[in-house]
């Protein structure tokens, strides 16, 4: 999304899960476990995609955008439509967006990416700043929860 920064791409992790599934080391029950909340969020706030579900191949994936950040107060952790994000980015200094893909057919779900939005960011066209954690690890969900590598673009093939 325009103006997004500190983007973390989870496609490597997703491919790893799909490999495990193909190899039979995990079952579909383990990965097709979308909660009723997630599925409702997908129905009401989801962004339809043209991408087929990698598991059942009969439904298209829906992207759900979850927002987190201290400024959001009680809205933190809620799902928002993608169309609502630019307005939020104008009014808030900084908030975190987590994009989750969901299949409403078989309940497959996986994190797609996370990024920061908000007024504090560099203006359009600005170079990426130095690799510094500007949030200082102050209670950002996702930070330190598992092996989420930052900026692994160069490792993707
Ligand atoms: Zn599916």
Boltz pocket constraint, residues with backbone or C-beta under 6 A from the ligand:
constraints:
  - pocket:
      binder: B
      contacts: [[A, 53], [A, 54], [A, 55], [A, 56], [A, 57], [A, 58], [A, 59], [A, 103], [A, 104], [A, 105], [A, 106], [A, 107], [A, 108]]
      max_distance: 6.0
